[in-house]
Amino acid sequence: MIDACKRELARPLLAAALPNPLDVRWLDAVYFLLYCPTMPARPVQISVDEELLQRIDDDPEARERGRSAFIRSAVECYLSAKERQETETRLERAYAGQADVLLLEVEDLLDGQRWPSE
């Protein structure tokens, strides 16, 4: 059932990706594998030392989903964390030394949230 759904969703993409019969490049398997417009990801080649590769291969998620999916997930996680850290650093720089000014802005709000004295 799922495979049938995937085929139906891919049908318009496949129709658009049919090679031009006059273009002989589509006969070249390497060209087709590397530049096929329906391919969701572009293959890349990376070098990894044996110890890191063994750690990847030992991970249950990598065994279940495959190395490529595991490495994609790890890179996405790293880039998201890096972006979040850069944002926090920019915010810290923007508000550095302004604690007194910011406190004055919210002091009335904080007073209104205190329990009344008896």
Phi and psi restraints in degrees (range 20) as a CNS / XPLOR table:
assign (resid 1 and name C) (resid 2 and name N)
       (resid 2 and name CA) (resid 2 and name C) 1.0 -64.0 20.0 2
assign (resid 2 and name N) (resid 2 and name CA)
       (resid 2 and name C) (resid 3 and name N) 1.0 -42.3 20.0 2
assign (resid 2 and name C) (resid 3 and name N)
       (resid 3 and name CA) (resid 3 and name C) 1.0 -62.1 20.0 2
assign (resid 3 and name N) (resid 3 and name CA)
       (resid 3 and name C) (resid 4 and name N) 1.0 -38.1 20.0 2
assign (resid 3 and name C) (resid 4 and name N)
       (resid 4 and name CA) (resid 4 and name C) 1.0 -64.0 20.0 2
assign (resid 4 and name N) (resid 4 and name CA)
       (resid 4 and name C) (resid 5 and name N) 1.0 -40.6 20.0 2
assign (resid 4 and name C) (resid 5 and name N)
       (resid 5 and name CA) (resid 5 and name C) 1.0 -63.8 20.0 2
assign (resid 5 and name N) (resid 5 and name CA)
       (resid 5 and name C) (resid 6 and name N) 1.0 -43.3 20.0 2
assign (resid 5 and name C) (resid 6 and name N)
       (resid 6 and name CA) (resid 6 and name C) 1.0 -61.4 20.0 2
assign (resid 6 and name N) (resid 6 and name CA)
       (resid 6 and name C) (resid 7 and name N) 1.0 -41.6 20.0 2
assign (resid 6 and name C) (resid 7 and name N)
       (resid 7 and name CA) (resid 7 and name C) 1.0 -63.0 20.0 2
assign (resid 7 and name N) (resid 7 and name CA)
       (resid 7 and name C) (resid 8 and name N) 1.0 -41.2 20.0 2
assign (resid 7 and name C) (resid 8 and name N)
       (resid 8 and name CA) (resid 8 and name C) 1.0 -65.0 20.0 2
assign (resid 8 and name N) (resid 8 and name CA)
       (resid 8 and name C) (resid 9 and name N) 1.0 -41.2 20.0 2
assign (resid 8 and name C) (resid 9 and name N)
       (resid 9 and name CA) (resid 9 and name C) 1.0 -67.8 20.0 2
assign (resid 9 and name N) (resid 9 and name CA)
       (resid 9 and name C) (resid 10 and name N) 1.0 -32.7 20.0 2
assign (resid 9 and name C) (resid 10 and name N)
       (resid 10 and name CA) (resid 10 and name C) 1.0 -83.2 20.0 2
assign (resid 10 and name N) (resid 10 and name CA)
       (resid 10 and name C) (resid 11 and name N) 1.0 -15.2 20.0 2
assign (resid 10 and name C) (resid 11 and name N)
       (resid 11 and name CA) (resid 11 and name C) 1.0 -54.2 20.0 2
assign (resid 11 and name N) (resid 11 and name CA)
       (resid 11 and name C) (resid 12 and name N) 1.0 -48.3 20.0 2
assign (resid 11 and name C) (resid 12 and name N)
       (resid 12 and name CA) (resid 12 and name C) 1.0 -63.8 20.0 2
assign (resid 12 and name N) (resid 12 and name CA)
       (resid 12 and name C) (resid 13 and name N) 1.0 -35.4 20.0 2
assign (resid 12 and name C) (resid 13 and name N)
       (resid 13 and name CA) (resid 13 and name C) 1.0 -66.5 20.0 2
assign (resid 13 and name N) (resid 13 and name CA)
       (resid 13 and name C) (resid 14 and name N) 1.0 -41.6 20.0 2
assign (resid 13 and name C) (resid 14 and name N)
       (resid 14 and name CA) (resid 14 and name C) 1.0 -66.4 20.0 2
assign (resid 14 and name N) (resid 14 and name CA)
       (resid 14 and name C) (resid 15 and name N) 1.0 -38.3 20.0 2
assign (resid 14 and name C) (resid 15 and name N)
       (resid 15 and name CA) (resid 15 and name C) 1.0 -63.3 20.0 2
assign (resid 15 and name N) (resid 15 and name CA)
       (resid 15 and name C) (resid 16 and name N) 1.0 -39.0 20.0 2
assign (resid 15 and name C) (resid 16 and name N)
       (resid 16 and name CA) (resid 16 and name C) 1.0 -72.6 20.0 2
assign (resid 16 and name N) (resid 16 and name CA)
       (resid 16 and name C) (resid 17 and name N) 1.0 -22.2 20.0 2
assign (resid 16 and name C) (resid 17 and name N)
       (resid 17 and name CA) (resid 17 and name C) 1.0 -93.3 20.0 2
assign (resid 17 and name N) (resid 17 and name CA)
       (resid 17 and name C) (resid 18 and name N) 1.0 -2.0 20.0 2
assign (resid 17 and name C) (resid 18 and name N)
       (resid 18 and name CA) (resid 18 and name C) 1.0 -59.8 20.0 2
assign (resid 18 and name N) (resid 18 and name CA)
       (resid 18 and name C) (resid 19 and name N) 1.0 133.6 20.0 2
assign (resid 18 and name C) (resid 19 and name N)
       (resid 19 and name CA) (resid 19 and name C) 1.0 -71.3 20.0 2
assign (resid 19 and name N) (resid 19 and name CA)
       (resid 19 and name C) (resid 20 and name N) 1.0 151.5 20.0 2
assign (resid 19 and name C) (resid 20 and name N)
       (resid 20 and name CA) (resid 20 and name C) 1.0 -71.8 20.0 2
assign (resid 20 and name N) (resid 20 and name CA)
       (resid 20 and name C) (resid 21 and name N) 1.0 123.2 20.0 2
assign (resid 20 and name C) (resid 21 and name N)
       (resid 21 and name CA) (resid 21 and name C) 1.0 -62.5 20.0 2
assign (resid 21 and name N) (resid 21 and name CA)
       (resid 21 and name C) (resid 22 and name N) 1.0 -20.0 20.0 2
assign (resid 21 and name C) (resid 22 and name N)
       (resid 22 and name CA) (resid 22 and name C) 1.0 -83.5 20.0 2
assign (resid 22 and name N) (resid 22 and name CA)
       (resid 22 and name C) (resid 23 and name N) 1.0 -16.2 20.0 2
assign (resid 22 and name C) (resid 23 and name N)
       (resid 23 and name CA) (resid 23 and name C) 1.0 -90.9 20.0 2
assign (resid 23 and name N) (resid 23 and name CA)
       (resid 23 and name C) (resid 24 and name N) 1.0 108.7 20.0 2
assign (resid 23 and name C) (resid 24 and name N)
       (resid 24 and name CA) (resid 24 and name C) 1.0 -76.9 20.0 2
assign (resid 24 and name N) (resid 24 and name CA)
       (resid 24 and name C) (resid 25 and name N) 1.0 -7.8 20.0 2
assign (resid 24 and name C) (resid 25 and name N)
       (resid 25 and name CA) (resid 25 and name C) 1.0 -62.5 20.0 2
assign (resid 25 and name N) (resid 25 and name CA)
       (resid 25 and name C) (resid 26 and name N) 1.0 -28.6 20.0 2
assign (resid 25 and name C) (resid 26 and name N)
       (resid 26 and name CA) (resid 26 and name C) 1.0 -68.0 20.0 2
assign (resid 26 and name N) (resid 26 and name CA)
       (resid 26 and name C) (resid 27 and name N) 1.0 -14.4 20.0 2
assign (resid 26 and name C) (resid 27 and name N)
       (resid 27 and name CA) (resid 27 and name C) 1.0 -76.8 20.0 2
assign (resid 27 and name N) (resid 27 and name CA)
       (resid 27 and name C) (resid 28 and name N) 1.0 -22.9 20.0 2
assign (resid 27 and name C) (resid 28 and name N)
       (resid 28 and name CA) (resid 28 and name C) 1.0 -78.5 20.0 2
assign (resid 28 and name N) (resid 28 and name CA)
       (resid 28 and name C) (resid 29 and name N) 1.0 115.6 20.0 2
assign (resid 28 and name C) (resid 29 and name N)
       (resid 29 and name CA) (resid 29 and name C) 1.0 -61.1 20.0 2
assign (resid 29 and name N) (resid 29 and name CA)
       (resid 29 and name C) (resid 30 and name N) 1.0 -39.7 20.0 2
assign (resid 29 and name C) (resid 30 and name N)
       (resid 30 and name CA) (resid 30 and name C) 1.0 -64.3 20.0 2
assign (resid 30 and name N) (resid 30 and name CA)
       (resid 30 and name C) (resid 31 and name N) 1.0 -44.9 20.0 2
assign (resid 30 and name C) (resid 31 and name N)
       (resid 31 and name CA) (resid 31 and name C) 1.0 -60.0 20.0 2
assign (resid 31 and name N) (resid 31 and name CA)
       (resid 31 and name C) (resid 32 and name N) 1.0 -45.4 20.0 2
assign (resid 31 and name C) (resid 32 and name N)
       (resid 32 and name CA) (resid 32 and name C) 1.0 -65.3 20.0 2
assign (resid 32 and name N) (resid 32 and name CA)
       (resid 32 and name C) (resid 33 and name N) 1.0 -42.2 20.0 2
assign (resid 32 and name C) (resid 33 and name N)
       (resid 33 and name CA) (resid 33 and name C) 1.0 -67.7 20.0 2
assign (resid 33 and name N) (resid 33 and name CA)
       (resid 33 and name C) (resid 34 and name N) 1.0 -38.3 20.0 2
assign (resid 33 and name C) (resid 34 and name N)
       (resid 34 and name CA) (resid 34 and name C) 1.0 -84.7 20.0 2
assign (resid 34 and name N) (resid 34 and name CA)
       (resid 34 and name C) (resid 35 and name N) 1.0 -27.2 20.0 2
assign (resid 34 and name C) (resid 35 and name N)
       (resid 35 and name CA) (resid 35 and name C) 1.0 -122.6 20.0 2
assign (resid 35 and name N) (resid 35 and name CA)
       (resid 35 and name C) (resid 36 and name N) 1.0 15.8 20.0 2
assign (resid 35 and name C) (resid 36 and name N)
       (resid 36 and name CA) (resid 36 and name C) 1.0 -64.2 20.0 2
assign (resid 36 and name N) (resid 36 and name CA)
       (resid 36 and name C) (resid 37 and name N) 1.0 123.5 20.0 2
assign (resid 36 and name C) (resid 37 and name N)
       (resid 37 and name CA) (resid 37 and name C) 1.0 -68.4 20.0 2
assign (resid 37 and name N) (resid 37 and name CA)
       (resid 37 and name C) (resid 38 and name N) 1.0 -14.0 20.0 2
assign (resid 37 and name C) (resid 38 and name N)
       (resid 38 and name CA) (resid 38 and name C) 1.0 -89.3 20.0 2
assign (resid 38 and name N) (resid 38 and name CA)
       (resid 38 and name C) (resid 39 and name N) 1.0 -6.7 20.0 2
assign (resid 38 and name C) (resid 39 and name N)
       (resid 39 and name CA) (resid 39 and name C) 1.0 -70.1 20.0 2
assign (resid 39 and name N) (resid 39 and name CA)
       (resid 39 and name C) (resid 40 and name N) 1.0 124.3 20.0 2
assign (resid 39 and name C) (resid 40 and name N)
       (resid 40 and name CA) (resid 40 and name C) 1.0 -71.5 20.0 2
assign (resid 40 and name N) (resid 40 and name CA)
       (resid 40 and name C) (resid 41 and name N) 1.0 -24.0 20.0 2
assign (resid 40 and name C) (resid 41 and name N)
       (resid 41 and name CA) (resid 41 and name C) 1.0 -134.5 20.0 2
assign (resid 41 and name N) (resid 41 and name CA)
       (resid 41 and name C) (resid 42 and name N) 1.0 151.5 20.0 2
assign (resid 41 and name C) (resid 42 and name N)
       (resid 42 and name CA) (resid 42 and name C) 1.0 -96.4 20.0 2
assign (resid 42 and name N) (resid 42 and name CA)
       (resid 42 and name C) (resid 43 and name N) 1.0 129.0 20.0 2
assign (resid 42 and name C) (resid 43 and name N)
       (resid 43 and name CA) (resid 43 and name C) 1.0 -70.1 20.0 2
assign (resid 43 and name N) (resid 43 and name CA)
       (resid 43 and name C) (resid 44 and name N) 1.0 139.8 20.0 2
assign (resid 43 and name C) (resid 44 and name N)
       (resid 44 and name CA) (resid 44 and name C) 1.0 -132.7 20.0 2
assign (resid 44 and name N) (resid 44 and name CA)
       (resid 44 and name C) (resid 45 and name N) 1.0 161.1 20.0 2
assign (resid 44 and name C) (resid 45 and name N)
       (resid 45 and name CA) (resid 45 and name C) 1.0 -117.6 20.0 2
assign (resid 45 and name N) (resid 45 and name CA)
       (resid 45 and name C) (resid 46 and name N) 1.0 128.7 20.0 2
assign (resid 45 and name C) (resid 46 and name N)
       (resid 46 and name CA) (resid 46 and name C) 1.0 -127.3 20.0 2
assign (resid 46 and name N) (resid 46 and name CA)
       (resid 46 and name C) (resid 47 and name N) 1.0 158.3 20.0 2
assign (resid 46 and name C) (resid 47 and name N)
       (resid 47 and name CA) (resid 47 and name C) 1.0 -105.8 20.0 2
assign (resid 47 and name N) (resid 47 and name CA)
       (resid 47 and name C) (resid 48 and name N) 1.0 133.6 20.0 2
assign (resid 47 and name C) (resid 48 and name N)
       (resid 48 and name CA) (resid 48 and name C) 1.0 -135.0 20.0 2
assign (resid 48 and name N) (resid 48 and name CA)
       (resid 48 and name C) (resid 49 and name N) 1.0 134.5 20.0 2
assign (resid 48 and name C) (resid 49 and name N)
       (resid 49 and name CA) (resid 49 and name C) 1.0 -69.7 20.0 2
assign (resid 49 and name N) (resid 49 and name CA)
       (resid 49 and name C) (resid 50 and name N) 1.0 160.3 20.0 2
assign (resid 49 and name C) (resid 50 and name N)
       (resid 50 and name CA) (resid 50 and name C) 1.0 -58.6 20.0 2
assign (resid 50 and name N) (resid 50 and name CA)
       (resid 50 and name C) (resid 51 and name N) 1.0 -40.6 20.0 2
assign (resid 50 and name C) (resid 51 and name N)
       (resid 51 and name CA) (resid 51 and name C) 1.0 -63.9 20.0 2
assign (resid 51 and name N) (resid 51 and name CA)
       (resid 51 and name C) (resid 52 and name N) 1.0 -44.8 20.0 2
assign (resid 51 and name C) (resid 52 and name N)
       (resid 52 and name CA) (resid 52 and name C) 1.0 -66.2 20.0 2
assign (resid 52 and name N) (resid 52 and name CA)
       (resid 52 and name C) (resid 53 and name N) 1.0 -40.6 20.0 2
assign (resid 52 and name C) (resid 53 and name N)
       (resid 53 and name CA) (resid 53 and name C) 1.0 -61.4 20.0 2
assign (resid 53 and name N) (resid 53 and name CA)
       (resid 53 and name C) (resid 54 and name N) 1.0 -40.2 20.0 2
assign (resid 53 and name C) (resid 54 and name N)
       (resid 54 and name CA) (resid 54 and name C) 1.0 -65.0 20.0 2
assign (resid 54 and name N) (resid 54 and name CA)
       (resid 54 and name C) (resid 55 and name N) 1.0 -39.7 20.0 2
assign (resid 54 and name C) (resid 55 and name N)
       (resid 55 and name CA) (resid 55 and name C) 1.0 -63.8 20.0 2
assign (resid 55 and name N) (resid 55 and name CA)
       (resid 55 and name C) (resid 56 and name N) 1.0 -38.8 20.0 2
assign (resid 55 and name C) (resid 56 and name N)
       (resid 56 and name CA) (resid 56 and name C) 1.0 -65.0 20.0 2
assign (resid 56 and name N) (resid 56 and name CA)
       (resid 56 and name C) (resid 57 and name N) 1.0 -48.1 20.0 2
assign (resid 56 and name C) (resid 57 and name N)
       (resid 57 and name CA) (resid 57 and name C) 1.0 -64.2 20.0 2
assign (resid 57 and name N) (resid 57 and name CA)
       (resid 57 and name C) (resid 58 and name N) 1.0 -28.1 20.0 2
assign (resid 57 and name C) (resid 58 and name N)
       (resid 58 and name CA) (resid 58 and name C) 1.0 -79.1 20.0 2
assign (resid 58 and name N) (resid 58 and name CA)
       (resid 58 and name C) (resid 59 and name N) 1.0 -16.9 20.0 2
assign (resid 58 and name C) (resid 59 and name N)
       (resid 59 and name CA) (resid 59 and name C) 1.0 -73.6 20.0 2
assign (resid 59 and name N) (resid 59 and name CA)
       (resid 59 and name C) (resid 60 and name N) 1.0 131.3 20.0 2
assign (resid 59 and name C) (resid 60 and name N)
       (resid 60 and name CA) (resid 60 and name C) 1.0 -60.9 20.0 2
assign (resid 60 and name N) (resid 60 and name CA)
       (resid 60 and name C) (resid 61 and name N) 1.0 -36.8 20.0 2
assign (resid 60 and name C) (resid 61 and name N)
       (resid 61 and name CA) (resid 61 and name C) 1.0 -65.1 20.0 2
assign (resid 61 and name N) (resid 61 and name CA)
       (resid 61 and name C) (resid 62 and name N) 1.0 -39.1 20.0 2
assign (resid 61 and name C) (resid 62 and name N)
       (resid 62 and name CA) (resid 62 and name C) 1.0 -66.6 20.0 2
assign (resid 62 and name N) (resid 62 and name CA)
       (resid 62 and name C) (resid 63 and name N) 1.0 -37.5 20.0 2
assign (resid 62 and name C) (resid 63 and name N)
       (resid 63 and name CA) (resid 63 and name C) 1.0 -68.2 20.0 2
assign (resid 63 and name N) (resid 63 and name CA)
       (resid 63 and name C) (resid 64 and name N) 1.0 -37.2 20.0 2
assign (resid 63 and name C) (resid 64 and name N)
       (resid 64 and name CA) (resid 64 and name C) 1.0 -74.6 20.0 2
assign (resid 64 and name N) (resid 64 and name CA)
       (resid 64 and name C) (resid 65 and name N) 1.0 -46.9 20.0 2
assign (resid 64 and name C) (resid 65 and name N)
       (resid 65 and name CA) (resid 65 and name C) 1.0 -96.6 20.0 2
assign (resid 65 and name N) (resid 65 and name CA)
       (resid 65 and name C) (resid 66 and name N) 1.0 -19.1 20.0 2
assign (resid 65 and name C) (resid 66 and name N)
       (resid 66 and name CA) (resid 66 and name C) 1.0 101.9 20.0 2
assign (resid 66 and name N) (resid 66 and name CA)
       (resid 66 and name C) (resid 67 and name N) 1.0 157.5 20.0 2
assign (resid 66 and name C) (resid 67 and name N)
       (resid 67 and name CA) (resid 67 and name C) 1.0 -61.2 20.0 2
assign (resid 67 and name N) (resid 67 and name CA)
       (resid 67 and name C) (resid 68 and name N) 1.0 -45.4 20.0 2
assign (resid 67 and name C) (resid 68 and name N)
       (resid 68 and name CA) (resid 68 and name C) 1.0 -59.7 20.0 2
assign (resid 68 and name N) (resid 68 and name CA)
       (resid 68 and name C) (resid 69 and name N) 1.0 -48.1 20.0 2
assign (resid 68 and name C) (resid 69 and name N)
       (resid 69 and name CA) (resid 69 and name C) 1.0 -63.1 20.0 2
assign (resid 69 and name N) (resid 69 and name CA)
       (resid 69 and name C) (resid 70 and name N) 1.0 -40.1 20.0 2
assign (resid 69 and name C) (resid 70 and name N)
       (resid 70 and name CA) (resid 70 and name C) 1.0 -63.2 20.0 2
assign (resid 70 and name N) (resid 70 and name CA)
       (resid 70 and name C) (resid 71 and name N) 1.0 -46.6 20.0 2
assign (resid 70 and name C) (resid 71 and name N)
       (resid 71 and name CA) (resid 71 and name C) 1.0 -68.4 20.0 2
assign (resid 71 and name N) (resid 71 and name CA)
       (resid 71 and name C) (resid 72 and name N) 1.0 -40.0 20.0 2
assign (resid 71 and name C) (resid 72 and name N)
       (resid 72 and name CA) (resid 72 and name C) 1.0 -57.7 20.0 2
assign (resid 72 and name N) (resid 72 and name CA)
       (resid 72 and name C) (resid 73 and name N) 1.0 -46.1 20.0 2
assign (resid 72 and name C) (resid 73 and name N)
       (resid 73 and name CA) (resid 73 and name C) 1.0 -61.9 20.0 2
assign (resid 73 and name N) (resid 73 and name CA)
       (resid 73 and name C) (resid 74 and name N) 1.0 -42.9 20.0 2
assign (resid 73 and name C) (resid 74 and name N)
       (resid 74 and name CA) (resid 74 and name C) 1.0 -64.9 20.0 2
assign (resid 74 and name N) (resid 74 and name CA)
       (resid 74 and name C) (resid 75 and name N) 1.0 -40.8 20.0 2
assign (resid 74 and name C) (resid 75 and name N)
       (resid 75 and name CA) (resid 75 and name C) 1.0 -68.0 20.0 2
assign (resid 75 and name N) (resid 75 and name CA)
       (resid 75 and name C) (resid 76 and name N) 1.0 -42.2 20.0 2
assign (resid 75 and name C) (resid 76 and name N)
       (resid 76 and name CA) (resid 76 and name C) 1.0 -61.0 20.0 2
assign (resid 76 and name N) (resid 76 and name CA)
       (resid 76 and name C) (resid 77 and name N) 1.0 -42.4 20.0 2
assign (resid 76 and name C) (resid 77 and name N)
       (resid 77 and name CA) (resid 77 and name C) 1.0 -63.1 20.0 2
assign (resid 77 and name N) (resid 77 and name CA)
       (resid 77 and name C) (resid 78 and name N) 1.0 -45.0 20.0 2
assign (resid 77 and name C) (resid 78 and name N)
       (resid 78 and name CA) (resid 78 and name C) 1.0 -62.2 20.0 2
assign (resid 78 and name N) (resid 78 and name CA)
       (resid 78 and name C) (resid 79 and name N) 1.0 -46.8 20.0 2
assign (resid 78 and name C) (resid 79 and name N)
       (resid 79 and name CA) (resid 79 and name C) 1.0 -65.6 20.0 2
assign (resid 79 and name N) (resid 79 and name CA)
       (resid 79 and name C) (resid 80 and name N) 1.0 -36.7 20.0 2
assign (resid 79 and name C) (resid 80 and name N)
       (resid 80 and name CA) (resid 80 and name C) 1.0 -64.9 20.0 2
assign (resid 80 and name N) (resid 80 and name CA)
       (resid 80 and name C) (resid 81 and name N) 1.0 -43.4 20.0 2
assign (resid 80 and name C) (resid 81 and name N)
       (resid 81 and name CA) (resid 81 and name C) 1.0 -64.9 20.0 2
assign (resid 81 and name N) (resid 81 and name CA)
       (resid 81 and name C) (resid 82 and name N) 1.0 -39.4 20.0 2
assign (resid 81 and name C) (resid 82 and name N)
       (resid 82 and name CA) (resid 82 and name C) 1.0 -65.4 20.0 2
assign (resid 82 and name N) (resid 82 and name CA)
       (resid 82 and name C) (resid 83 and name N) 1.0 -43.1 20.0 2
assign (resid 82 and name C) (resid 83 and name N)
       (resid 83 and name CA) (resid 83 and name C) 1.0 -63.4 20.0 2
assign (resid 83 and name N) (resid 83 and name CA)
       (resid 83 and name C) (resid 84 and name N) 1.0 -42.4 20.0 2
assign (resid 83 and name C) (resid 84 and name N)
       (resid 84 and name CA) (resid 84 and name C) 1.0 -62.5 20.0 2
assign (resid 84 and name N) (resid 84 and name CA)
       (resid 84 and name C) (resid 85 and name N) 1.0 -42.1 20.0 2
assign (resid 84 and name C) (resid 85 and name N)
       (resid 85 and name CA) (resid 85 and name C) 1.0 -64.5 20.0 2
assign (resid 85 and name N) (resid 85 and name CA)
       (resid 85 and name C) (resid 86 and name N) 1.0 -41.0 20.0 2
assign (resid 85 and name C) (resid 86 and name N)
       (resid 86 and name CA) (resid 86 and name C) 1.0 -63.8 20.0 2
assign (resid 86 and name N) (resid 86 and name CA)
       (resid 86 and name C) (resid 87 and name N) 1.0 -39.6 20.0 2
assign (resid 86 and name C) (resid 87 and name N)
       (resid 87 and name CA) (resid 87 and name C) 1.0 -64.0 20.0 2
assign (resid 87 and name N) (resid 87 and name CA)
       (resid 87 and name C) (resid 88 and name N) 1.0 -44.9 20.0 2
assign (resid 87 and name C) (resid 88 and name N)
       (resid 88 and name CA) (resid 88 and name C) 1.0 -62.5 20.0 2
assign (resid 88 and name N) (resid 88 and name CA)
       (resid 88 and name C) (resid 89 and name N) 1.0 -39.4 20.0 2
assign (resid 88 and name C) (resid 89 and name N)
       (resid 89 and name CA) (resid 89 and name C) 1.0 -64.8 20.0 2
assign (resid 89 and name N) (resid 89 and name CA)
       (resid 89 and name C) (resid 90 and name N) 1.0 -42.1 20.0 2
assign (resid 89 and name C) (resid 90 and name N)
       (resid 90 and name CA) (resid 90 and name C) 1.0 -63.5 20.0 2
assign (resid 90 and name N) (resid 90 and name CA)
       (resid 90 and name C) (resid 91 and name N) 1.0 -40.9 20.0 2
assign (resid 90 and name C) (resid 91 and name N)
       (resid 91 and name CA) (resid 91 and name C) 1.0 -64.8 20.0 2
assign (resid 91 and name N) (resid 91 and name CA)
       (resid 91 and name C) (resid 92 and name N) 1.0 -42.2 20.0 2
assign (resid 91 and name C) (resid 92 and name N)
       (resid 92 and name CA) (resid 92 and name C) 1.0 -61.4 20.0 2
assign (resid 92 and name N) (resid 92 and name CA)
       (resid 92 and name C) (resid 93 and name N) 1.0 -41.9 20.0 2
assign (resid 92 and name C) (resid 93 and name N)
       (resid 93 and name CA) (resid 93 and name C) 1.0 -65.9 20.0 2
assign (resid 93 and name N) (resid 93 and name CA)
       (resid 93 and name C) (resid 94 and name N) 1.0 -40.0 20.0 2
assign (resid 93 and name C) (resid 94 and name N)
       (resid 94 and name CA) (resid 94 and name C) 1.0 -65.9 20.0 2
assign (resid 94 and name N) (resid 94 and name CA)
       (resid 94 and name C) (resid 95 and name N) 1.0 -36.1 20.0 2
assign (resid 94 and name C) (resid 95 and name N)
       (resid 95 and name CA) (resid 95 and name C) 1.0 -105.2 20.0 2
assign (resid 95 and name N) (resid 95 and name CA)
       (resid 95 and name C) (resid 96 and name N) 1.0 8.8 20.0 2
assign (resid 95 and name C) (resid 96 and name N)
       (resid 96 and name CA) (resid 96 and name C) 1.0 -63.6 20.0 2
assign (resid 96 and name N) (resid 96 and name CA)
       (resid 96 and name C) (resid 97 and name N) 1.0 133.2 20.0 2
assign (resid 96 and name C) (resid 97 and name N)
       (resid 97 and name CA) (resid 97 and name C) 1.0 75.6 20.0 2
assign (resid 97 and name N) (resid 97 and name CA)
       (resid 97 and name C) (resid 98 and name N) 1.0 9.1 20.0 2
assign (resid 97 and name C) (resid 98 and name N)
       (resid 98 and name CA) (resid 98 and name C) 1.0 -112.4 20.0 2
assign (resid 98 and name N) (resid 98 and name CA)
       (resid 98 and name C) (resid 99 and name N) 1.0 19.9 20.0 2
assign (resid 98 and name C) (resid 99 and name N)
       (resid 99 and name CA) (resid 99 and name C) 1.0 -59.8 20.0 2
assign (resid 99 and name N) (resid 99 and name CA)
       (resid 99 and name C) (resid 100 and name N) 1.0 -42.6 20.0 2
assign (resid 99 and name C) (resid 100 and name N)
       (resid 100 and name CA) (resid 100 and name C) 1.0 -64.1 20.0 2
assign (resid 100 and name N) (resid 100 and name CA)
       (resid 100 and name C) (resid 101 and name N) 1.0 -42.9 20.0 2
assign (resid 100 and name C) (resid 101 and name N)
       (resid 101 and name CA) (resid 101 and name C) 1.0 -65.0 20.0 2
assign (resid 101 and name N) (resid 101 and name CA)
       (resid 101 and name C) (resid 102 and name N) 1.0 -43.6 20.0 2
assign (resid 101 and name C) (resid 102 and name N)
       (resid 102 and name CA) (resid 102 and name C) 1.0 -65.5 20.0 2
assign (resid 102 and name N) (resid 102 and name CA)
       (resid 102 and name C) (resid 103 and name N) 1.0 -37.4 20.0 2
assign (resid 102 and name C) (resid 103 and name N)
       (resid 103 and name CA) (resid 103 and name C) 1.0 -64.6 20.0 2
assign (resid 103 and name N) (resid 103 and name CA)
       (resid 103 and name C) (resid 104 and name N) 1.0 -40.1 20.0 2
assign (resid 103 and name C) (resid 104 and name N)
       (resid 104 and name CA) (resid 104 and name C) 1.0 -61.5 20.0 2
assign (resid 104 and name N) (resid 104 and name CA)
       (resid 104 and name C) (resid 105 and name N) 1.0 -36.1 20.0 2
assign (resid 104 and name C) (resid 105 and name N)
       (resid 105 and name CA) (resid 105 and name C) 1.0 -65.4 20.0 2
assign (resid 105 and name N) (resid 105 and name CA)
       (resid 105 and name C) (resid 106 and name N) 1.0 -34.0 20.0 2
assign (resid 105 and name C) (resid 106 and name N)
       (resid 106 and name CA) (resid 106 and name C) 1.0 -107.9 20.0 2
assign (resid 106 and name N) (resid 106 and name CA)
       (resid 106 and name C) (resid 107 and name N) 1.0 0.6 20.0 2
assign (resid 106 and name C) (resid 107 and name N)
       (resid 107 and name CA) (resid 107 and name C) 1.0 -59.2 20.0 2
assign (resid 107 and name N) (resid 107 and name CA)
       (resid 107 and name C) (resid 108 and name N) 1.0 -42.5 20.0 2
assign (resid 107 and name C) (resid 108 and name N)
       (resid 108 and name CA) (resid 108 and name C) 1.0 -63.2 20.0 2
assign (resid 108 and name N) (resid 108 and name CA)
       (resid 108 and name C) (resid 109 and name N) 1.0 -39.7 20.0 2
assign (resid 108 and name C) (resid 109 and name N)
       (resid 109 and name CA) (resid 109 and name C) 1.0 -64.2 20.0 2
assign (resid 109 and name N) (resid 109 and name CA)
       (resid 109 and name C) (resid 110 and name N) 1.0 -41.9 20.0 2
assign (resid 109 and name C) (resid 110 and name N)
       (resid 110 and name CA) (resid 110 and name C) 1.0 -65.8 20.0 2
assign (resid 110 and name N) (resid 110 and name CA)
       (resid 110 and name C) (resid 111 and name N) 1.0 -38.9 20.0 2
assign (resid 110 and name C) (resid 111 and name N)
       (resid 111 and name CA) (resid 111 and name C) 1.0 -62.3 20.0 2
assign (resid 111 and name N) (resid 111 and name CA)
       (resid 111 and name C) (resid 112 and name N) 1.0 -38.3 20.0 2
assign (resid 111 and name C) (resid 112 and name N)
       (resid 112 and name CA) (resid 112 and name C) 1.0 -69.2 20.0 2
assign (resid 112 and name N) (resid 112 and name CA)
       (resid 112 and name C) (resid 113 and name N) 1.0 -17.1 20.0 2
assign (resid 112 and name C) (resid 113 and name N)
       (resid 113 and name CA) (resid 113 and name C) 1.0 -96.3 20.0 2
assign (resid 113 and name N) (resid 113 and name CA)
       (resid 113 and name C) (resid 114 and name N) 1.0 -3.9 20.0 2
assign (resid 113 and name C) (resid 114 and name N)
       (resid 114 and name CA) (resid 114 and name C) 1.0 -77.0 20.0 2
assign (resid 114 and name N) (resid 114 and name CA)
       (resid 114 and name C) (resid 115 and name N) 1.0 151.1 20.0 2
assign (resid 114 and name C) (resid 115 and name N)
       (resid 115 and name CA) (resid 115 and name C) 1.0 -67.5 20.0 2
assign (resid 115 and name N) (resid 115 and name CA)
       (resid 115 and name C) (resid 116 and name N) 1.0 139.9 20.0 2
assign (resid 115 and name C) (resid 116 and name N)
       (resid 116 and name CA) (resid 116 and name C) 1.0 -65.4 20.0 2
assign (resid 116 and name N) (resid 116 and name CA)
       (resid 116 and name C) (resid 117 and name N) 1.0 144.2 20.0 2
assign (resid 116 and name C) (resid 117 and name N)
       (resid 117 and name CA) (resid 117 and name C) 1.0 -78.7 20.0 2
assign (resid 117 and name N) (resid 117 and name CA)
       (resid 117 and name C) (resid 118 and name N) 1.0 146.7 20.0 2
